[in-house]
Amino acid sequence: MVFGWGKKKQEKKSELPIQKQVSLVDVPKIVDDVLSRRTSQTLYEIKSLRDAIHPLMKDLIKIGQTLEKDNLDVDEIDKHLRIIVVRGKKQVIDVIKKDASELPDVKNLDDAQQLDAILNQTLKKIGDVLGRQTRVIHIFAKKYAEKLKEILAQMNSNSAEIRQLLKNHDDSKILSTEILESVEKINNSEHEIKHKEQRIAELRSSIQSIDTKIISLNSSLDKIKSSDEYARYQKLLNSLESIDSEKHQIKNQVDTQFTKISRPLGRYEYVSSDKEQKNLLAKLLEDPISVLISENKDMIIIILENVRKGILSGSISVRDQEKSQDQITETIEMLDSFITIVDGYKQRLEKTKEQIRNFDKSQMEQLEKDLEKSMCEKEDAQQKISTFEYEIKQIQTNIPHIISNLESKLRKFSSVQYTLTI
């Protein structure tokens, strides 16, 4: 059972906020001034409440002293009940003696918080004891009950006001921190925008320099490519393509001829025991043009004659001996022509390649490498500009929301409707 008391109700008046226009740089000072005034006011009100509680605490002590001297006429009641009353009375007197003490002065917020803690502890302990002994007090110490209830109700009301004042001040400190963080966030956003805009300007300047370099590189390349030497180089490259095309024609012609005798050649490969002949024969079957050189002519003729002999002896079987003989004869007769054609092709190919190698491409290749690098640098700079522009847009979109939130918090904090200018 609780030794009850009432709580004082607080009435709030709704007031229209004052309207002011201020710069963002003024906000920290506004916050500091308001918080300073609010701290002073909070301390003043808590000190007043402490001063109001002080005489109540003395009255409580006096009641305890008076109750201690009063035997409550316990001699006239039942022995067992007397023990309960005396014990209850002692508990009430002891808790008042122990916990109803001098309150600390309030000079700063730490003192105020200490006062709040002491009051909470004191009222709880006294309230708990009176709650347990409520029947004893109301029945056997009735003349003290109403006074105790009145004193404790007022002390509890004042304590609740102190607690609320401290909570309100803590809320104000939290809100002031949030406001200052919003100011810092806006300042950081503005700084970030300026930094990104500066980087964009630097990148655009860099792109102009790169464009100038690209023009110079292209001009140097055009100068090289318009020279007689480069024209000869291009002509040689075209000749190389023509020679490469010629190679395919020669290869097709040679392959066509050797395909005619590929069957008997393939069979001879299995019966021949000469290692040198077998190696050359394998290449003749795979890619005849690769071995059609003067050094191999005699060996090729020997191979073809041996194939002819094999056909005649029957060791190499063919469908039409006469036709195969004629195709071998035809191939032998064409060897000189093939070797001459292939040799001429290889000489022209090597000569053209040598002339191409003699052309100094180092300057042109370096210019092309520098041009490619410059183009990549330009593209990279353009991509960075696009990224910075997007990020700036995102920040600029977010700033009004931060400002609106900041104005709302300022209004709640100071009861003034501020409009911010940046």
C-alpha positions as a Markdown table, in Angstrom:
| # | Residue | x | y | z |
|---|---|---|---|---|
| 1 | Met | 0.0 | 0.0 | 0.0 |
| 2 | Val | 1.3 | 3.5 | -0.9 |
| 3 | Phe | 1.2 | 6.5 | 1.4 |
| 4 | Gly | -0.3 | 8.6 | -1.5 |
| 5 | Trp | 0.1 | 12.2 | -2.6 |
| 6 | Gly | -1.0 | 14.2 | -5.6 |
| 7 | Lys | 1.0 | 15.6 | -8.5 |
| 8 | Lys | 0.9 | 19.2 | -9.6 |
| 9 | Lys | -0.4 | 19.6 | -13.1 |
| 10 | Gln | 1.5 | 21.9 | -15.4 |
| 11 | Glu | -0.4 | 24.1 | -17.9 |
| 12 | Lys | 1.2 | 25.0 | -21.2 |
| 13 | Lys | 0.3 | 28.1 | -23.1 |
| 14 | Ser | 0.4 | 28.1 | -26.8 |
| 15 | Glu | 2.1 | 31.2 | -28.2 |
| 16 | Leu | 2.6 | 32.2 | -31.8 |
| 17 | Pro | 6.4 | 32.1 | -32.6 |
| 18 | Ile | 8.3 | 35.3 | -33.4 |
| 19 | Gln | 9.5 | 35.3 | -37.0 |
| 20 | Lys | 13.1 | 36.3 | -37.9 |
| 21 | Gln | 15.4 | 36.0 | -40.8 |
| 22 | Val | 19.0 | 35.1 | -40.0 |
| 23 | Ser | 22.2 | 33.9 | -41.7 |
| 24 | Leu | 23.4 | 30.4 | -41.2 |
| 25 | Val | 26.6 | 31.7 | -39.6 |
| 26 | Asp | 24.5 | 33.3 | -36.8 |
| 27 | Val | 22.9 | 30.0 | -35.8 |
| 28 | Pro | 25.7 | 28.8 | -33.4 |
| 29 | Lys | 25.5 | 32.0 | -31.5 |
| 30 | Ile | 21.7 | 31.9 | -31.3 |
| 31 | Val | 22.0 | 28.3 | -30.0 |
| 32 | Asp | 24.6 | 29.3 | -27.5 |
| 33 | Asp | 22.7 | 32.3 | -26.2 |
| 34 | Val | 19.4 | 30.4 | -25.9 |
| 35 | Leu | 21.0 | 27.5 | -24.2 |
| 36 | Ser | 22.9 | 29.8 | -21.8 |
| 37 | Arg | 19.7 | 31.6 | -20.9 |
| 38 | Arg | 17.8 | 28.3 | -20.6 |
| 39 | Thr | 20.5 | 26.9 | -18.3 |
| 40 | Ser | 20.4 | 30.0 | -16.1 |
| 41 | Gln | 16.6 | 29.9 | -16.0 |
| 42 | Thr | 16.6 | 26.2 | -15.2 |
| 43 | Leu | 19.1 | 26.7 | -12.3 |
| 44 | Tyr | 17.1 | 29.6 | -11.0 |
| 45 | Glu | 13.9 | 27.6 | -11.0 |
| 46 | Ile | 15.5 | 24.5 | -9.5 |
| 47 | Lys | 17.1 | 26.7 | -6.8 |
| 48 | Ser | 13.7 | 28.2 | -6.0 |
| 49 | Leu | 12.2 | 24.7 | -5.7 |
| 50 | Arg | 15.1 | 23.6 | -3.5 |
| 51 | Asp | 14.5 | 26.6 | -1.3 |
| 52 | Ala | 10.8 | 25.7 | -1.1 |
| 53 | Ile | 11.6 | 22.1 | -0.2 |
| 54 | His | 14.1 | 23.1 | 2.5 |
| 55 | Pro | 11.5 | 24.2 | 5.1 |
| 56 | Leu | 9.3 | 21.2 | 4.3 |
| 57 | Met | 12.3 | 19.0 | 5.1 |
| 58 | Lys | 12.7 | 20.8 | 8.4 |
| 59 | Asp | 9.0 | 20.3 | 9.1 |
| 60 | Leu | 9.4 | 16.6 | 8.3 |
| 61 | Ile | 12.3 | 16.3 | 10.8 |
| 62 | Lys | 10.2 | 18.1 | 13.5 |
| 63 | Ile | 7.3 | 15.7 | 12.9 |
| 64 | Gly | 9.8 | 12.8 | 13.3 |
| 65 | Gln | 11.1 | 14.3 | 16.6 |
| 66 | Thr | 7.5 | 14.9 | 17.9 |
| 67 | Leu | 6.4 | 11.4 | 16.9 |
| 68 | Glu | 9.4 | 10.0 | 18.7 |
| 69 | Lys | 8.3 | 11.6 | 22.0 |
| 70 | Asp | 4.7 | 10.6 | 21.5 |
| 71 | Asn | 3.9 | 7.1 | 22.9 |
| 72 | Leu | 0.6 | 7.1 | 20.9 |
| 73 | Asp | -1.2 | 5.7 | 24.0 |
| 74 | Val | 0.0 | 2.2 | 23.2 |
| 75 | Asp | -0.4 | 1.2 | 26.9 |
| 76 | Glu | -4.1 | 1.0 | 26.3 |
| 77 | Ile | -4.0 | -1.4 | 23.4 |
| 78 | Asp | -3.5 | -5.1 | 23.0 |
| 79 | Lys | 0.0 | -6.3 | 23.7 |
| 80 | His | 0.5 | -7.9 | 20.3 |
| 81 | Leu | -0.9 | -4.9 | 18.5 |
| 82 | Arg | 1.3 | -2.7 | 20.7 |
| 83 | Ile | 4.4 | -4.4 | 19.4 |
| 84 | Ile | 3.3 | -3.8 | 15.8 |
| 85 | Val | 2.6 | -0.1 | 16.5 |
| 86 | Val | 5.9 | 0.5 | 18.3 |
| 87 | Arg | 7.9 | -1.2 | 15.6 |
| 88 | Gly | 6.1 | 0.7 | 12.9 |
| 89 | Lys | 6.6 | 4.0 | 14.7 |
| 90 | Lys | 10.3 | 3.2 | 15.1 |
| 91 | Gln | 10.7 | 2.5 | 11.4 |
| 92 | Val | 9.1 | 5.8 | 10.5 |
| 93 | Ile | 11.2 | 7.8 | 12.9 |
| 94 | Asp | 14.4 | 6.0 | 11.8 |
| 95 | Val | 13.9 | 6.7 | 8.1 |
| 96 | Ile | 13.1 | 10.4 | 8.8 |
| 97 | Lys | 16.2 | 10.7 | 10.9 |
| 98 | Lys | 18.4 | 9.0 | 8.4 |
| 99 | Asp | 17.1 | 10.4 | 5.1 |
| 100 | Ala | 15.5 | 13.7 | 5.9 |
| 101 | Ser | 18.8 | 15.7 | 5.7 |
| 102 | Glu | 20.1 | 19.1 | 4.7 |
| 103 | Leu | 19.8 | 19.6 | 0.9 |
| 104 | Pro | 22.8 | 20.8 | -1.1 |
| 105 | Asp | 23.0 | 24.3 | -2.6 |
| 106 | Val | 22.4 | 24.6 | -6.4 |
| 107 | Lys | 25.1 | 26.6 | -8.2 |
| 108 | Asn | 25.4 | 24.6 | -11.4 |
| 109 | Leu | 23.8 | 21.7 | -13.3 |
| 110 | Asp | 25.9 | 19.1 | -11.5 |
| 111 | Asp | 24.5 | 20.4 | -8.2 |
| 112 | Ala | 21.0 | 20.3 | -9.6 |
| 113 | Gln | 21.4 | 16.7 | -10.7 |
| 114 | Gln | 22.8 | 15.8 | -7.3 |
| 115 | Leu | 19.8 | 17.5 | -5.6 |
| 116 | Asp | 17.4 | 15.5 | -7.9 |
| 117 | Ala | 19.1 | 12.2 | -7.0 |
| 118 | Ile | 19.0 | 13.0 | -3.2 |
| 119 | Leu | 15.3 | 14.0 | -3.4 |
| 120 | Asn | 14.4 | 10.9 | -5.4 |
| 121 | Gln | 16.2 | 8.6 | -2.9 |
| 122 | Thr | 14.8 | 10.4 | 0.2 |
| 123 | Leu | 11.2 | 10.4 | -1.0 |
| 124 | Lys | 11.4 | 6.8 | -2.2 |
| 125 | Lys | 12.7 | 5.5 | 1.1 |
| 126 | Ile | 10.3 | 7.6 | 3.3 |
| 127 | Gly | 7.4 | 6.8 | 1.0 |
| 128 | Asp | 8.2 | 3.0 | 1.1 |
| 129 | Val | 8.3 | 3.0 | 4.9 |
| 130 | Leu | 5.1 | 5.1 | 5.2 |
| 131 | Gly | 3.4 | 2.9 | 2.7 |
| 132 | Arg | 4.2 | -0.2 | 4.7 |
| 133 | Gln | 3.1 | 1.5 | 7.9 |
| 134 | Thr | 0.1 | 3.4 | 6.5 |
| 135 | Arg | -2.4 | 1.6 | 8.8 |
| 136 | Val | -0.3 | 2.3 | 11.9 |
| 137 | Ile | 0.0 | 6.0 | 11.0 |
| 138 | His | -3.6 | 6.5 | 9.9 |
| 139 | Ile | -5.1 | 4.7 | 12.9 |
| 140 | Phe | -2.7 | 5.3 | 15.8 |
| 141 | Ala | -0.9 | 8.5 | 14.7 |
| 142 | Lys | -3.8 | 10.1 | 12.9 |
| 143 | Lys | -2.8 | 13.6 | 13.9 |
| 144 | Tyr | 0.5 | 13.2 | 12.1 |
| 145 | Ala | -0.9 | 11.5 | 8.9 |
| 146 | Glu | -2.5 | 14.5 | 7.2 |
| 147 | Lys | 0.6 | 16.7 | 7.9 |
| 148 | Leu | 2.9 | 14.0 | 6.6 |
| 149 | Lys | 0.8 | 13.5 | 3.6 |
| 150 | Glu | 0.7 | 17.3 | 2.9 |
| 151 | Ile | 4.5 | 17.7 | 3.3 |
| 152 | Leu | 5.4 | 14.7 | 1.2 |
| 153 | Ala | 2.9 | 15.6 | -1.5 |
| 154 | Gln | 4.4 | 19.1 | -1.8 |
| 155 | Met | 8.0 | 17.7 | -1.7 |
| 156 | Asn | 7.1 | 15.1 | -4.4 |
| 157 | Ser | 5.5 | 17.8 | -6.6 |
| 158 | Asn | 8.6 | 20.0 | -6.3 |
| 159 | Ser | 10.9 | 17.0 | -6.9 |
| 160 | Ala | 8.9 | 16.1 | -10.1 |
| 161 | Glu | 9.2 | 19.7 | -11.3 |
| 162 | Ile | 13.0 | 19.6 | -10.7 |
| 163 | Arg | 13.1 | 16.3 | -12.6 |
| 164 | Gln | 11.1 | 17.7 | -15.5 |
| 165 | Leu | 13.2 | 20.9 | -15.6 |
| 166 | Leu | 16.4 | 18.8 | -15.8 |
| 167 | Lys | 14.8 | 16.6 | -18.5 |
| 168 | Asn | 13.7 | 19.7 | -20.5 |
| 169 | His | 17.3 | 21.0 | -20.2 |
| 170 | Asp | 18.7 | 17.7 | -21.4 |
| 171 | Asp | 16.3 | 17.7 | -24.3 |
| 172 | Ser | 17.4 | 21.3 | -25.1 |
| 173 | Lys | 21.1 | 20.2 | -25.1 |
| 174 | Ile | 20.3 | 17.3 | -27.4 |
| 175 | Leu | 18.4 | 19.5 | -29.7 |
| 176 | Ser | 21.1 | 22.1 | -29.7 |
| 177 | Thr | 23.7 | 19.4 | -30.7 |
| 178 | Glu | 21.4 | 18.3 | -33.5 |
| 179 | Ile | 21.1 | 21.9 | -34.7 |
| 180 | Leu | 24.8 | 22.5 | -34.7 |
| 181 | Glu | 25.3 | 19.2 | -36.5 |
| 182 | Ser | 22.9 | 20.3 | -39.2 |
| 183 | Val | 24.8 | 23.6 | -39.5 |
| 184 | Glu | 28.0 | 21.7 | -39.9 |
| 185 | Lys | 26.4 | 19.4 | -42.4 |
| 186 | Ile | 25.2 | 22.4 | -44.5 |
| 187 | Asn | 28.6 | 24.0 | -44.3 |
| 188 | Asn | 30.3 | 20.7 | -45.3 |
| 189 | Ser | 27.9 | 20.4 | -48.2 |
| 190 | Glu | 28.7 | 23.9 | -49.4 |
| 191 | His | 32.4 | 23.2 | -49.0 |
| 192 | Glu | 32.0 | 20.0 | -50.9 |
| 193 | Ile | 30.1 | 21.7 | -53.7 |
| 194 | Lys | 32.9 | 24.4 | -54.0 |
| 195 | His | 35.6 | 21.7 | -54.0 |
| 196 | Lys | 33.8 | 19.7 | -56.7 |
| 197 | Glu | 33.2 | 22.9 | -58.8 |
| 198 | Gln | 36.9 | 23.7 | -58.5 |
| 199 | Arg | 37.8 | 20.2 | -59.6 |
| 200 | Ile | 35.4 | 20.5 | -62.6 |
| 201 | Ala | 37.1 | 23.8 | -63.5 |
| 202 | Glu | 40.5 | 22.2 | -63.2 |
| 203 | Leu | 39.3 | 19.2 | -65.3 |
| 204 | Arg | 37.9 | 21.5 | -68.0 |
| 205 | Ser | 41.1 | 23.4 | -68.1 |
| 206 | Ser | 42.9 | 20.1 | -68.4 |
| 207 | Ile | 40.7 | 19.0 | -71.2 |
| 208 | Gln | 41.5 | 22.2 | -73.1 |
| 209 | Ser | 45.2 | 21.4 | -72.7 |
| 210 | Ile | 44.6 | 17.9 | -73.8 |
| 211 | Asp | 42.6 | 19.1 | -76.9 |
| 212 | Thr | 45.6 | 21.4 | -77.8 |
| 213 | Lys | 47.9 | 18.4 | -77.4 |
| 214 | Ile | 45.6 | 16.2 | -79.5 |
| 215 | Ile | 45.5 | 18.8 | -82.3 |
| 216 | Ser | 49.3 | 19.0 | -82.2 |
| 217 | Leu | 49.7 | 15.2 | -82.3 |
| 218 | Asn | 47.3 | 14.8 | -85.1 |
| 219 | Ser | 49.1 | 17.6 | -87.0 |
| 220 | Ser | 52.4 | 15.8 | -86.5 |
| 221 | Leu | 50.9 | 12.5 | -87.6 |
| 222 | Asp | 49.3 | 14.2 | -90.7 |
| 223 | Lys | 52.7 | 15.7 | -91.5 |
| 224 | Ile | 54.3 | 12.3 | -91.4 |
| 225 | Lys | 51.5 | 10.6 | -93.4 |
| 226 | Ser | 51.7 | 13.3 | -96.1 |
| 227 | Ser | 55.4 | 12.7 | -96.6 |
| 228 | Asp | 56.8 | 10.9 | -99.7 |
| 229 | Glu | 58.5 | 8.5 | -97.4 |
| 230 | Tyr | 55.2 | 7.5 | -95.8 |
| 231 | Ala | 53.6 | 7.2 | -99.2 |
| 232 | Arg | 56.3 | 4.7 | -100.2 |
| 233 | Tyr | 55.8 | 2.9 | -96.9 |
| 234 | Gln | 52.0 | 2.6 | -97.6 |
| 235 | Lys | 52.8 | 1.4 | -101.1 |
| 236 | Leu | 55.1 | -1.3 | -99.7 |
| 237 | Leu | 52.3 | -2.4 | -97.3 |
| 238 | Asn | 49.9 | -2.6 | -100.2 |
| 239 | Ser | 52.6 | -4.6 | -102.1 |
| 240 | Leu | 52.9 | -6.9 | -99.1 |
| 241 | Glu | 49.1 | -7.6 | -99.2 |
| 242 | Ser | 49.4 | -8.2 | -103.0 |
| 243 | Ile | 52.3 | -10.7 | -102.4 |
| 244 | Asp | 50.3 | -12.4 | -99.7 |
| 245 | Ser | 47.4 | -12.8 | -102.1 |
| 246 | Glu | 49.9 | -14.1 | -104.7 |
| 247 | Lys | 51.1 | -16.7 | -102.2 |
| 248 | His | 47.6 | -18.1 | -101.9 |
| 249 | Gln | 47.4 | -18.4 | -105.7 |
| 250 | Ile | 50.7 | -20.2 | -105.9 |
| 251 | Lys | 49.8 | -22.5 | -103.0 |
| 252 | Asn | 46.5 | -23.4 | -104.6 |
| 253 | Gln | 48.3 | -24.2 | -107.8 |
| 254 | Val | 50.9 | -26.3 | -106.1 |
| 255 | Asp | 48.4 | -28.0 | -103.8 |
| 256 | Thr | 46.2 | -28.9 | -106.8 |
| 257 | Gln | 49.1 | -30.6 | -108.6 |
| 258 | Phe | 50.4 | -32.5 | -105.6 |
| 259 | Thr | 46.8 | -33.6 | -104.7 |
| 260 | Lys | 46.8 | -35.5 | -108.0 |
| 261 | Ile | 49.6 | -37.8 | -106.7 |
| 262 | Ser | 48.8 | -37.7 | -103.0 |
| 263 | Arg | 47.4 | -41.2 | -102.9 |
| 264 | Pro | 50.6 | -42.9 | -104.3 |
| 265 | Leu | 52.8 | -40.5 | -102.2 |
| 266 | Gly | 50.9 | -41.5 | -99.1 |
| 267 | Arg | 51.3 | -45.2 | -99.8 |
| 268 | Tyr | 55.0 | -44.6 | -100.5 |
| 269 | Glu | 55.4 | -43.0 | -97.1 |
| 270 | Tyr | 54.6 | -46.3 | -95.4 |
| 271 | Val | 57.0 | -48.4 | -97.5 |
| 272 | Ser | 60.0 | -46.0 | -97.6 |
| 273 | Ser | 62.7 | -46.7 | -95.1 |
| 274 | Asp | 64.9 | -43.7 | -95.8 |
| 275 | Lys | 64.5 | -41.2 | -92.9 |
| 276 | Glu | 65.5 | -38.1 | -94.9 |
| 277 | Gln | 63.0 | -39.1 | -97.7 |
| 278 | Lys | 60.3 | -39.8 | -95.1 |
| 279 | Asn | 60.7 | -36.3 | -93.5 |
| 280 | Leu | 60.6 | -34.5 | -96.9 |
| 281 | Leu | 57.7 | -36.7 | -98.0 |
| 282 | Ala | 55.6 | -35.9 | -94.9 |
| 283 | Lys | 56.0 | -32.1 | -95.7 |
| 284 | Leu | 55.2 | -32.7 | -99.4 |
| 285 | Leu | 51.9 | -34.3 | -98.3 |
| 286 | Glu | 51.1 | -31.7 | -95.7 |
| 287 | Asp | 52.3 | -28.4 | -97.3 |
| 288 | Pro | 54.3 | -28.9 | -100.5 |
| 289 | Ile | 54.9 | -25.2 | -101.1 |
| 290 | Ser | 57.0 | -25.0 | -97.9 |
| 291 | Val | 59.6 | -27.4 | -99.3 |
| 292 | Leu | 59.7 | -26.3 | -103.0 |
| 293 | Ile | 63.2 | -24.9 | -103.0 |
| 294 | Ser | 66.2 | -25.6 | -105.2 |
| 295 | Glu | 68.0 | -27.6 | -102.4 |
| 296 | Asn | 65.2 | -30.1 | -102.2 |
| 297 | Lys | 64.6 | -30.5 | -106.0 |
| 298 | Asp | 66.8 | -33.6 | -106.5 |
| 299 | Met | 65.4 | -35.4 | -103.4 |
| 300 | Ile | 61.8 | -34.6 | -104.5 |
| 301 | Ile | 62.6 | -36.1 | -108.0 |
| 302 | Ile | 64.1 | -39.2 | -106.4 |
| 303 | Ile | 61.0 | -39.6 | -104.2 |
| 304 | Leu | 58.7 | -39.2 | -107.3 |
| 305 | Glu | 60.8 | -41.7 | -109.3 |
| 306 | Asn | 60.7 | -44.2 | -106.5 |
| 307 | Val | 56.9 | -43.8 | -106.3 |
| 308 | Arg | 56.8 | -44.4 | -110.1 |
| 309 | Lys | 58.9 | -47.6 | -109.6 |
| 310 | Gly | 56.6 | -48.7 | -106.8 |
| 311 | Ile | 53.6 | -48.3 | -109.0 |
| 312 | Leu | 55.2 | -50.3 | -111.8 |
| 313 | Ser | 56.3 | -53.0 | -109.4 |
| 314 | Gly | 52.9 | -53.1 | -107.8 |
| 315 | Ser | 54.3 | -52.4 | -104.3 |
| 316 | Ile | 52.2 | -49.2 | -104.4 |
| 317 | Ser | 48.7 | -49.9 | -105.6 |
| 318 | Val | 46.7 | -47.3 | -107.5 |
| 319 | Arg | 43.5 | -47.6 | -109.5 |
| 320 | Asp | 44.9 | -46.4 | -112.8 |
| 321 | Gln | 48.7 | -47.0 | -113.2 |
| 322 | Glu | 48.9 | -45.1 | -116.5 |
| 323 | Lys | 47.2 | -42.1 | -115.2 |
| 324 | Ser | 49.3 | -42.0 | -112.0 |
| 325 | Gln | 52.5 | -42.4 | -114.1 |
| 326 | Asp | 51.4 | -39.4 | -116.3 |
| 327 | Gln | 50.6 | -37.3 | -113.2 |
| 328 | Ile | 54.0 | -38.1 | -111.7 |
| 329 | Thr | 55.7 | -37.2 | -115.0 |
| 330 | Glu | 53.7 | -34.0 | -115.2 |
| 331 | Thr | 54.6 | -33.1 | -111.6 |
| 332 | Ile | 58.4 | -33.7 | -112.2 |
| 333 | Glu | 58.2 | -31.5 | -115.4 |
| 334 | Met | 56.5 | -28.7 | -113.4 |
| 335 | Leu | 59.0 | -28.7 | -110.5 |
| 336 | Asp | 61.4 | -26.2 | -112.1 |
| 337 | Ser | 58.5 | -23.9 | -112.8 |
| 338 | Phe | 57.1 | -24.3 | -109.2 |
| 339 | Ile | 60.5 | -23.7 | -107.6 |
| 340 | Thr | 61.1 | -20.6 | -109.8 |
| 341 | Ile | 57.7 | -19.2 | -108.9 |
| 342 | Val | 58.0 | -19.9 | -105.2 |
| 343 | Asp | 61.6 | -18.6 | -105.1 |
| 344 | Gly | 60.5 | -15.4 | -106.9 |
| 345 | Tyr | 57.6 | -15.0 | -104.4 |
| 346 | Lys | 59.9 | -15.5 | -101.4 |
| 347 | Gln | 62.5 | -13.0 | -102.8 |
| 348 | Arg | 59.8 | -10.4 | -103.4 |
| 349 | Leu | 58.4 | -11.0 | -100.0 |
| 350 | Glu | 61.7 | -10.7 | -98.2 |
| 351 | Lys | 62.7 | -7.7 | -100.2 |
| 352 | Thr | 59.4 | -5.9 | -99.4 |
| 353 | Lys | 59.6 | -6.8 | -95.7 |
| 354 | Glu | 63.2 | -5.5 | -95.6 |
| 355 | Gln | 62.1 | -2.2 | -97.2 |
| 356 | Ile | 59.3 | -2.0 | -94.7 |
| 357 | Arg | 61.7 | -2.6 | -91.8 |
| 358 | Asn | 63.9 | 0.2 | -93.1 |
| 359 | Phe | 61.1 | 2.6 | -92.6 |
| 360 | Asp | 61.5 | 4.4 | -89.3 |
| 361 | Lys | 58.1 | 4.0 | -87.6 |
| 362 | Ser | 59.3 | 4.9 | -84.1 |
| 363 | Gln | 58.3 | 8.6 | -84.2 |
| 364 | Met | 54.9 | 7.8 | -85.8 |
| 365 | Glu | 54.3 | 4.9 | -83.3 |
| 366 | Gln | 55.2 | 7.2 | -80.4 |
| 367 | Leu | 52.9 | 9.9 | -81.7 |
| 368 | Glu | 50.0 | 7.4 | -82.0 |
| 369 | Lys | 50.7 | 6.1 | -78.5 |
| 370 | Asp | 50.7 | 9.6 | -77.1 |
| 371 | Leu | 47.5 | 10.3 | -79.0 |
| 372 | Glu | 45.8 | 7.3 | -77.7 |
| 373 | Lys | 46.9 | 8.2 | -74.1 |
| 374 | Ser | 45.6 | 11.8 | -74.6 |
| 375 | Met | 42.3 | 10.5 | -75.8 |
| 376 | Cys | 42.0 | 8.2 | -72.8 |
| 377 | Glu | 42.9 | 11.1 | -70.4 |
| 378 | Lys | 40.3 | 13.3 | -72.1 |
| 379 | Glu | 37.6 | 10.6 | -71.8 |
| 380 | Asp | 38.6 | 10.0 | -68.1 |
| 381 | Ala | 38.3 | 13.7 | -67.4 |
| 382 | Gln | 34.9 | 14.0 | -69.0 |
| 383 | Gln | 33.7 | 11.0 | -67.0 |
| 384 | Lys | 34.9 | 12.7 | -63.8 |
| 385 | Ile | 33.2 | 15.9 | -64.7 |
| 386 | Ser | 29.9 | 14.0 | -65.2 |
| 387 | Thr | 30.3 | 12.3 | -61.9 |
| 388 | Phe | 31.1 | 15.6 | -60.0 |
| 389 | Glu | 28.1 | 17.3 | -61.7 |
| 390 | Tyr | 25.8 | 14.5 | -60.6 |
| 391 | Glu | 27.2 | 14.6 | -57.0 |
| 392 | Ile | 26.7 | 18.4 | -56.9 |
| 393 | Lys | 23.1 | 18.0 | -58.1 |
| 394 | Gln | 22.5 | 15.4 | -55.4 |
| 395 | Ile | 24.0 | 17.7 | -52.7 |
| 396 | Gln | 22.1 | 20.7 | -53.9 |
| 397 | Thr | 18.9 | 18.7 | -53.8 |
| 398 | Asn | 19.5 | 17.6 | -50.3 |
| 399 | Ile | 20.5 | 21.0 | -48.8 |
| 400 | Pro | 16.9 | 22.4 | -48.8 |
| 401 | His | 15.7 | 19.4 | -46.8 |
| 402 | Ile | 18.5 | 19.9 | -44.3 |
| 403 | Ile | 17.6 | 23.6 | -44.0 |
| 404 | Ser | 13.9 | 22.9 | -43.6 |
| 405 | Asn | 14.7 | 20.4 | -40.8 |
| 406 | Leu | 17.1 | 22.9 | -39.2 |
| 407 | Glu | 14.5 | 25.7 | -39.2 |
| 408 | Ser | 12.0 | 23.3 | -37.6 |
| 409 | Lys | 14.4 | 22.4 | -34.9 |
| 410 | Leu | 15.4 | 26.0 | -34.3 |
| 411 | Arg | 11.7 | 26.9 | -33.9 |
| 412 | Lys | 11.2 | 24.1 | -31.4 |
| 413 | Phe | 14.4 | 25.0 | -29.6 |
| 414 | Ser | 13.9 | 28.8 | -29.3 |
| 415 | Ser | 10.2 | 29.4 | -29.9 |
| 416 | Val | 11.3 | 31.7 | -32.8 |
| 417 | Gln | 10.4 | 31.0 | -36.4 |
| 418 | Tyr | 13.7 | 31.5 | -38.1 |
| 419 | Thr | 14.1 | 31.7 | -41.9 |
| 420 | Leu | 17.7 | 30.8 | -42.8 |
| 421 | Thr | 19.7 | 32.5 | -45.5 |
| 422 | Ile | 22.9 | 31.0 | -46.8 |
